[in-house]
Amino acid sequence: MTDDVVRRVFQAVDSFDPDEFARLLAEDATLVFGNAEPLVGREAIVAGLRAFFSTIGGLRHRIIRNWQVDADIIAETEVTYQRLDGREATAVAVSIWHTRTDGLITNYRIFVDLAPVYAA
């Protein structure tokens, strides 16, 4: 079951449509990307994702492994980013999210070094 949930989450992210990802979130969800300020609420998360997506041409995740501990899922992925200059950059990322009993995500954290994505 965890594999299906993880695939569904990353398919939503890779759709490059923040509204698609937002459907997986509780209304009051929090998203934290690295050490950035938390985005709180679906609306803020969608706006933050739109801003981030405007800096890249696309992305795709390859799931390496995942774990579930109670209501928390931890996923290690290899993410290939399409840069705006047409080149690709790949980075390893870890995403951790917490779901409530109805399956909606309440807290989502992403740990990745994006330096290769924005390198000259």
VMD Tcl script that builds the backbone (N, CA, C; Angstrom):
set m [mol new atoms 360]
animate dup $m
set s [atomselect $m all]
$s set {name element resname resid chain x y z} {
  {N N MET 1 A 0.820 -1.203 0.000}
  {CA C MET 1 A 0.000 0.000 0.000}
  {C C MET 1 A 0.855 1.255 0.000}
  {N N THR 2 A 1.937 1.263 0.794}
  {CA C THR 2 A 2.797 2.445 0.849}
  {C C THR 2 A 3.347 2.779 -0.531}
  {N N ASP 3 A 3.762 1.755 -1.288}
  {CA C ASP 3 A 4.308 1.998 -2.629}
  {C C ASP 3 A 3.294 2.733 -3.506}
  {N N ASP 4 A 2.024 2.318 -3.434}
  {CA C ASP 4 A 0.979 2.972 -4.234}
  {C C ASP 4 A 0.796 4.425 -3.830}
  {N N VAL 5 A 0.800 4.691 -2.530}
  {CA C VAL 5 A 0.638 6.062 -2.033}
  {C C VAL 5 A 1.807 6.924 -2.497}
  {N N VAL 6 A 3.014 6.407 -2.370}
  {CA C VAL 6 A 4.209 7.158 -2.765}
  {C C VAL 6 A 4.178 7.444 -4.264}
  {N N ARG 7 A 3.833 6.446 -5.058}
  {CA C ARG 7 A 3.735 6.656 -6.513}
  {C C ARG 7 A 2.698 7.731 -6.837}
  {N N ARG 8 A 1.557 7.689 -6.163}
  {CA C ARG 8 A 0.486 8.666 -6.415}
  {C C ARG 8 A 0.951 10.083 -6.080}
  {N N VAL 9 A 1.675 10.241 -4.973}
  {CA C VAL 9 A 2.161 11.564 -4.577}
  {C C VAL 9 A 3.138 12.098 -5.617}
  {N N PHE 10 A 4.103 11.278 -6.027}
  {CA C PHE 10 A 5.094 11.777 -6.986}
  {C C PHE 10 A 4.534 11.928 -8.394}
  {N N GLN 11 A 3.517 11.162 -8.752}
  {CA C GLN 11 A 2.846 11.402 -10.034}
  {C C GLN 11 A 2.177 12.775 -10.019}
  {N N ALA 12 A 1.594 13.124 -8.880}
  {CA C ALA 12 A 0.963 14.447 -8.766}
  {C C ALA 12 A 2.005 15.555 -8.877}
  {N N VAL 13 A 3.143 15.382 -8.207}
  {CA C VAL 13 A 4.208 16.390 -8.278}
  {C C VAL 13 A 4.728 16.484 -9.707}
  {N N ASP 14 A 4.990 15.343 -10.315}
  {CA C ASP 14 A 5.570 15.323 -11.660}
  {C C ASP 14 A 4.600 15.804 -12.737}
  {N N SER 15 A 3.326 15.907 -12.405}
  {CA C SER 15 A 2.352 16.441 -13.364}
  {C C SER 15 A 2.631 17.912 -13.651}
  {N N PHE 16 A 3.431 18.533 -12.774}
  {CA C PHE 16 A 3.811 19.947 -12.934}
  {C C PHE 16 A 2.581 20.845 -12.810}
  {N N ASP 17 A 1.587 20.335 -12.085}
  {CA C ASP 17 A 0.330 21.056 -11.854}
  {C C ASP 17 A 0.126 21.166 -10.348}
  {N N PRO 18 A 0.416 22.324 -9.753}
  {CA C PRO 18 A 0.283 22.467 -8.300}
  {C C PRO 18 A -1.108 22.129 -7.777}
  {N N ASP 19 A -2.139 22.378 -8.573}
  {CA C ASP 19 A -3.495 22.063 -8.133}
  {C C ASP 19 A -3.694 20.550 -7.991}
  {N N GLU 20 A -3.043 19.783 -8.846}
  {CA C GLU 20 A -3.116 18.314 -8.760}
  {C C GLU 20 A -2.506 17.846 -7.438}
  {N N PHE 21 A -1.345 18.374 -7.101}
  {CA C PHE 21 A -0.707 18.018 -5.830}
  {C C PHE 21 A -1.570 18.476 -4.651}
  {N N ALA 22 A -2.162 19.648 -4.757}
  {CA C ALA 22 A -2.962 20.209 -3.660}
  {C C ALA 22 A -4.153 19.329 -3.304}
  {N N ARG 23 A -4.639 18.539 -4.262}
  {CA C ARG 23 A -5.765 17.646 -3.973}
  {C C ARG 23 A -5.405 16.586 -2.934}
  {N N LEU 24 A -4.122 16.350 -2.745}
  {CA C LEU 24 A -3.658 15.363 -1.767}
  {C C LEU 24 A -3.476 15.961 -0.377}
  {N N LEU 25 A -3.664 17.270 -0.256}
  {CA C LEU 25 A -3.357 17.988 0.979}
  {C C LEU 25 A -4.591 18.327 1.786}
  {N N ALA 26 A -4.439 18.301 3.107}
  {CA C ALA 26 A -5.457 18.856 3.986}
  {C C ALA 26 A -5.478 20.367 3.770}
  {N N GLU 27 A -6.611 21.002 4.025}
  {CA C GLU 27 A -6.757 22.445 3.812}
  {C C GLU 27 A -5.698 23.240 4.577}
  {N N ASP 28 A -5.338 22.778 5.773}
  {CA C ASP 28 A -4.384 23.504 6.624}
  {C C ASP 28 A -2.982 22.883 6.598}
  {N N ALA 29 A -2.666 22.163 5.527}
  {CA C ALA 29 A -1.367 21.493 5.411}
  {C C ALA 29 A -0.215 22.489 5.438}
  {N N THR 30 A 0.945 21.975 5.797}
  {CA C THR 30 A 2.179 22.745 5.800}
  {C C THR 30 A 3.180 22.057 4.880}
  {N N LEU 31 A 3.885 22.845 4.059}
  {CA C LEU 31 A 4.958 22.324 3.227}
  {C C LEU 31 A 6.216 23.126 3.532}
  {N N VAL 32 A 7.310 22.410 3.781}
  {CA C VAL 32 A 8.602 23.061 4.018}
  {C C VAL 32 A 9.597 22.478 3.032}
  {N N PHE 33 A 10.207 23.346 2.236}
  {CA C PHE 33 A 11.193 22.950 1.232}
  {C C PHE 33 A 12.560 23.357 1.767}
  {N N GLY 34 A 13.373 22.360 2.164}
  {CA C GLY 34 A 14.702 22.646 2.711}
  {C C GLY 34 A 14.610 23.537 3.925}
  {N N ASN 35 A 15.362 24.624 3.894}
  {CA C ASN 35 A 15.345 25.547 5.036}
  {C C ASN 35 A 14.510 26.792 4.746}
  {N N ALA 36 A 13.644 26.720 3.738}
  {CA C ALA 36 A 12.765 27.851 3.410}
  {C C ALA 36 A 11.672 27.987 4.469}
  {N N GLU 37 A 11.045 29.122 4.468}
  {CA C GLU 37 A 9.922 29.352 5.377}
  {C C GLU 37 A 8.783 28.390 5.042}
  {N N PRO 38 A 8.092 27.891 6.035}
  {CA C PRO 38 A 6.965 26.990 5.771}
  {C C PRO 38 A 5.855 27.683 4.971}
  {N N LEU 39 A 5.254 26.927 4.078}
  {CA C LEU 39 A 4.058 27.367 3.370}
  {C C LEU 39 A 2.893 26.713 4.092}
  {N N VAL 40 A 1.936 27.501 4.542}
  {CA C VAL 40 A 0.839 26.979 5.347}
  {C C VAL 40 A -0.481 27.178 4.615}
  {N N GLY 41 A -1.195 26.084 4.409}
  {CA C GLY 41 A -2.481 26.097 3.729}
  {C C GLY 41 A -2.329 25.777 2.253}
  {N N ARG 42 A -3.367 25.146 1.698}
  {CA C ARG 42 A -3.334 24.750 0.281}
  {C C ARG 42 A -3.018 25.916 -0.641}
  {N N GLU 43 A -3.660 27.037 -0.404}
  {CA C GLU 43 A -3.483 28.202 -1.289}
  {C C GLU 43 A -2.024 28.662 -1.313}
  {N N ALA 44 A -1.407 28.744 -0.138}
  {CA C ALA 44 A -0.003 29.167 -0.059}
  {C C ALA 44 A 0.914 28.132 -0.695}
  {N N ILE 45 A 0.594 26.864 -0.510}
  {CA C ILE 45 A 1.416 25.799 -1.102}
  {C C ILE 45 A 1.324 25.840 -2.624}
  {N N VAL 46 A 0.134 25.999 -3.154}
  {CA C VAL 46 A -0.042 26.093 -4.614}
  {C C VAL 46 A 0.732 27.292 -5.155}
  {N N ALA 47 A 0.633 28.439 -4.496}
  {CA C ALA 47 A 1.365 29.637 -4.939}
  {C C ALA 47 A 2.869 29.398 -4.886}
  {N N GLY 48 A 3.353 28.770 -3.822}
  {CA C GLY 48 A 4.782 28.478 -3.703}
  {C C GLY 48 A 5.261 27.522 -4.772}
  {N N LEU 49 A 4.462 26.490 -5.063}
  {CA C LEU 49 A 4.832 25.547 -6.121}
  {C C LEU 49 A 4.816 26.219 -7.489}
  {N N ARG 50 A 3.842 27.073 -7.739}
  {CA C ARG 50 A 3.812 27.796 -9.019}
  {C C ARG 50 A 5.085 28.634 -9.185}
  {N N ALA 51 A 5.495 29.306 -8.107}
  {CA C ALA 51 A 6.709 30.123 -8.162}
  {C C ALA 51 A 7.922 29.238 -8.442}
  {N N PHE 52 A 8.035 28.105 -7.746}
  {CA C PHE 52 A 9.157 27.198 -7.967}
  {C C PHE 52 A 9.126 26.630 -9.384}
  {N N PHE 53 A 7.952 26.181 -9.822}
  {CA C PHE 53 A 7.834 25.591 -11.159}
  {C C PHE 53 A 8.180 26.596 -12.249}
  {N N SER 54 A 8.022 27.875 -11.986}
  {CA C SER 54 A 8.359 28.878 -13.002}
  {C C SER 54 A 9.872 28.981 -13.216}
  {N N THR 55 A 10.672 28.377 -12.317}
  {CA C THR 55 A 12.128 28.451 -12.422}
  {C C THR 55 A 12.734 27.213 -13.075}
  {N N ILE 56 A 11.883 26.227 -13.399}
  {CA C ILE 56 A 12.358 25.000 -14.042}
  {C C ILE 56 A 11.415 24.653 -15.183}
  {N N GLY 57 A 11.873 23.767 -16.064}
  {CA C GLY 57 A 11.049 23.367 -17.196}
  {C C GLY 57 A 10.230 22.120 -16.939}
  {N N GLY 58 A 10.523 21.418 -15.857}
  {CA C GLY 58 A 9.814 20.184 -15.524}
  {C C GLY 58 A 10.638 19.371 -14.546}
  {N N LEU 59 A 10.056 18.272 -14.091}
  {CA C LEU 59 A 10.774 17.378 -13.184}
  {C C LEU 59 A 10.143 16.005 -13.230}
  {N N ARG 60 A 10.934 15.015 -12.838}
  {CA C ARG 60 A 10.415 13.651 -12.709}
  {C C ARG 60 A 11.173 12.951 -11.582}
  {N N HIS 61 A 10.437 12.176 -10.825}
  {CA C HIS 61 A 10.995 11.458 -9.680}
  {C C HIS 61 A 11.158 9.975 -10.011}
  {N N ARG 62 A 12.263 9.422 -9.583}
  {CA C ARG 62 A 12.461 7.963 -9.593}
  {C C ARG 62 A 12.536 7.556 -8.139}
  {N N ILE 63 A 11.600 6.748 -7.712}
  {CA C ILE 63 A 11.547 6.324 -6.313}
  {C C ILE 63 A 12.623 5.280 -6.079}
  {N N ILE 64 A 13.482 5.557 -5.121}
  {CA C ILE 64 A 14.550 4.620 -4.772}
  {C C ILE 64 A 14.050 3.645 -3.708}
  {N N ARG 65 A 13.507 4.192 -2.617}
  {CA C ARG 65 A 12.913 3.361 -1.562}
  {C C ARG 65 A 12.020 4.236 -0.705}
  {N N ASN 66 A 11.155 3.580 0.040}
  {CA C ASN 66 A 10.284 4.326 0.953}
  {C C ASN 66 A 9.962 3.485 2.169}
  {N N TRP 67 A 9.585 4.184 3.221}
  {CA C TRP 67 A 9.248 3.554 4.484}
  {C C TRP 67 A 7.998 4.212 5.044}
  {N N GLN 68 A 7.224 3.444 5.809}
  {CA C GLN 68 A 6.099 4.019 6.527}
  {C C GLN 68 A 6.268 3.701 8.004}
  {N N VAL 69 A 6.136 4.725 8.819}
  {CA C VAL 69 A 6.183 4.583 10.271}
  {C C VAL 69 A 4.921 5.258 10.802}
  {N N ASP 70 A 3.988 4.458 11.259}
  {CA C ASP 70 A 2.691 4.970 11.699}
  {C C ASP 70 A 2.073 5.791 10.558}
  {N N ALA 71 A 1.800 7.065 10.793}
  {CA C ALA 71 A 1.156 7.905 9.770}
  {C C ALA 71 A 2.163 8.721 8.966}
  {N N ASP 72 A 3.441 8.397 9.087}
  {CA C ASP 72 A 4.495 9.123 8.373}
  {C C ASP 72 A 5.079 8.262 7.264}
  {N N ILE 73 A 5.325 8.904 6.130}
  {CA C ILE 73 A 5.981 8.225 5.004}
  {C C ILE 73 A 7.272 8.965 4.698}
  {N N ILE 74 A 8.324 8.197 4.474}
  {CA C ILE 74 A 9.637 8.725 4.124}
  {C C ILE 74 A 9.980 8.139 2.758}
  {N N ALA 75 A 10.317 8.991 1.816}
  {CA C ALA 75 A 10.620 8.523 0.461}
  {C C ALA 75 A 11.948 9.106 0.000}
  {N N GLU 76 A 12.834 8.233 -0.422}
  {CA C GLU 76 A 14.095 8.654 -1.042}
  {C C GLU 76 A 13.885 8.569 -2.546}
  {N N THR 77 A 14.205 9.650 -3.235}
  {CA C THR 77 A 14.000 9.696 -4.676}
  {C C THR 77 A 15.218 10.283 -5.372}
  {N N GLU 78 A 15.314 9.982 -6.644}
  {CA C GLU 78 A 16.251 10.652 -7.531}
  {C C GLU 78 A 15.379 11.541 -8.417}
  {N N VAL 79 A 15.649 12.838 -8.371}
  {CA C VAL 79 A 14.805 13.788 -9.098}
  {C C VAL 79 A 15.604 14.374 -10.257}
  {N N THR 80 A 15.053 14.271 -11.438}
  {CA C THR 80 A 15.671 14.880 -12.606}
  {C C THR 80 A 14.872 16.137 -12.946}
  {N N TYR 81 A 15.566 17.258 -12.908}
  {CA C TYR 81 A 14.966 18.557 -13.184}
  {C C TYR 81 A 15.328 18.980 -14.600}
  {N N GLN 82 A 14.355 19.452 -15.339}
  {CA C GLN 82 A 14.598 20.050 -16.643}
  {C C GLN 82 A 14.866 21.531 -16.387}
  {N N ARG 83 A 16.075 21.956 -16.677}
  {CA C ARG 83 A 16.422 23.361 -16.470}
  {C C ARG 83 A 15.830 24.214 -17.586}
  {N N LEU 84 A 15.730 25.497 -17.336}
  {CA C LEU 84 A 15.176 26.396 -18.349}
  {C C LEU 84 A 16.073 26.521 -19.576}
  {N N ASP 85 A 17.373 26.187 -19.420}
  {CA C ASP 85 A 18.280 26.222 -20.570}
  {C C ASP 85 A 18.225 24.921 -21.381}
  {N N GLY 86 A 17.315 24.014 -20.987}
  {CA C GLY 86 A 17.147 22.763 -21.711}
  {C C GLY 86 A 17.970 21.608 -21.178}
  {N N ARG 87 A 18.966 21.895 -20.348}
  {CA C ARG 87 A 19.780 20.820 -19.778}
  {C C ARG 87 A 19.036 20.180 -18.609}
  {N N GLU 88 A 19.497 18.999 -18.223}
  {CA C GLU 88 A 18.923 18.310 -17.071}
  {C C GLU 88 A 19.916 18.289 -15.926}
  {N N ALA 89 A 19.393 18.296 -14.721}
  {CA C ALA 89 A 20.199 18.166 -13.510}
  {C C ALA 89 A 19.482 17.176 -12.597}
  {N N THR 90 A 20.254 16.279 -12.000}
  {CA C THR 90 A 19.665 15.249 -11.143}
  {C C THR 90 A 20.189 15.401 -9.727}
  {N N ALA 91 A 19.296 15.199 -8.770}
  {CA C ALA 91 A 19.660 15.298 -7.352}
  {C C ALA 91 A 18.896 14.233 -6.572}
  {N N VAL 92 A 19.494 13.771 -5.494}
  {CA C VAL 92 A 18.817 12.857 -4.582}
  {C C VAL 92 A 18.027 13.696 -3.588}
  {N N ALA 93 A 16.810 13.279 -3.308}
  {CA C ALA 93 A 15.952 14.015 -2.382}
  {C C ALA 93 A 15.303 13.039 -1.400}
  {N N VAL 94 A 14.972 13.562 -0.241}
  {CA C VAL 94 A 14.174 12.820 0.728}
  {C C VAL 94 A 12.953 13.672 1.040}
  {N N SER 95 A 11.795 13.061 0.945}
  {CA C SER 95 A 10.538 13.722 1.290}
  {C C SER 95 A 9.913 12.951 2.446}
  {N N ILE 96 A 9.388 13.685 3.384}
  {CA C ILE 96 A 8.737 13.085 4.546}
  {C C ILE 96 A 7.367 13.738 4.672}
  {N N TRP 97 A 6.326 12.922 4.778}
  {CA C TRP 97 A 5.018 13.526 4.983}
  {C C TRP 97 A 4.198 12.740 5.988}
  {N N HIS 98 A 3.297 13.476 6.597}
  {CA C HIS 98 A 2.397 12.921 7.612}
  {C C HIS 98 A 0.986 12.987 7.067}
  {N N THR 99 A 0.243 11.896 7.211}
  {CA C THR 99 A -1.139 11.873 6.751}
  {C C THR 99 A -2.081 11.663 7.927}
  {N N ARG 100 A -3.258 12.218 7.789}
  {CA C ARG 100 A -4.271 11.971 8.806}
  {C C ARG 100 A -5.086 10.751 8.391}
  {N N THR 101 A -6.054 10.364 9.182}
  {CA C THR 101 A -6.779 9.106 8.948}
  {C C THR 101 A -7.514 9.061 7.619}
  {N N ASP 102 A -7.895 10.218 7.056}
  {CA C ASP 102 A -8.587 10.207 5.760}
  {C C ASP 102 A -7.616 10.164 4.578}
  {N N GLY 103 A -6.307 10.088 4.876}
  {CA C GLY 103 A -5.305 9.974 3.823}
  {C C GLY 103 A -4.749 11.288 3.320}
  {N N LEU 104 A -5.317 12.422 3.734}
  {CA C LEU 104 A -4.793 13.712 3.290}
  {C C LEU 104 A -3.514 14.054 4.039}
  {N N ILE 105 A -2.606 14.686 3.334}
  {CA C ILE 105 A -1.303 15.059 3.896}
  {C C ILE 105 A -1.457 16.338 4.712}
  {N N THR 106 A -0.908 16.308 5.932}
  {CA C THR 106 A -0.977 17.495 6.797}
  {C C THR 106 A 0.358 18.211 6.905}
  {N N ASN 107 A 1.439 17.486 6.693}
  {CA C ASN 107 A 2.772 18.081 6.814}
  {C C ASN 107 A 3.674 17.406 5.798}
  {N N TYR 108 A 4.339 18.199 4.957}
  {CA C TYR 108 A 5.193 17.661 3.893}
  {C C TYR 108 A 6.512 18.408 3.943}
  {N N ARG 109 A 7.617 17.664 4.034}
  {CA C ARG 109 A 8.945 18.270 4.086}
  {C C ARG 109 A 9.817 17.668 2.989}
  {N N ILE 110 A 10.598 18.525 2.328}
  {CA C ILE 110 A 11.471 18.099 1.229}
  {C C ILE 110 A 12.900 18.505 1.560}
  {N N PHE 111 A 13.814 17.555 1.440}
  {CA C PHE 111 A 15.231 17.807 1.688}
  {C C PHE 111 A 15.995 17.463 0.413}
  {N N VAL 112 A 16.573 18.496 -0.222}
  {CA C VAL 112 A 17.300 18.308 -1.479}
  {C C VAL 112 A 18.260 19.491 -1.665}
  {N N ASP 113 A 19.369 19.228 -2.316}
  {CA C ASP 113 A 20.306 20.286 -2.682}
  {C C ASP 113 A 20.035 20.660 -4.142}
  {N N LEU 114 A 19.493 21.861 -4.350}
  {CA C LEU 114 A 19.135 22.300 -5.702}
  {C C LEU 114 A 20.256 23.020 -6.432}
  {N N ALA 115 A 21.441 23.077 -5.850}
  {CA C ALA 115 A 22.542 23.802 -6.481}
  {C C ALA 115 A 22.778 23.376 -7.934}
  {N N PRO 116 A 22.758 22.071 -8.257}
  {CA C PRO 116 A 22.978 21.689 -9.659}
  {C C PRO 116 A 21.885 22.195 -10.608}
  {N N VAL 117 A 20.703 22.404 -10.092}
  {CA C VAL 117 A 19.604 22.872 -10.937}
  {C C VAL 117 A 19.835 24.310 -11.394}
  {N N TYR 118 A 20.434 25.108 -10.520}
  {CA C TYR 118 A 20.609 26.528 -10.818}
  {C C TYR 118 A 22.055 26.916 -11.119}
  {N N ALA 119 A 22.948 25.937 -11.217}
  {CA C ALA 119 A 24.347 26.226 -11.499}
  {C C ALA 119 A 24.504 26.828 -12.889}
  {N N ALA 120 A 25.484 27.709 -13.022}
  {CA C ALA 120 A 25.738 28.379 -14.322}
  {C C ALA 120 A 26.317 27.398 -15.314}
}
mol reanalyze $m
mol bondsrecalc $m
mol representation Tube
mol addrep $m
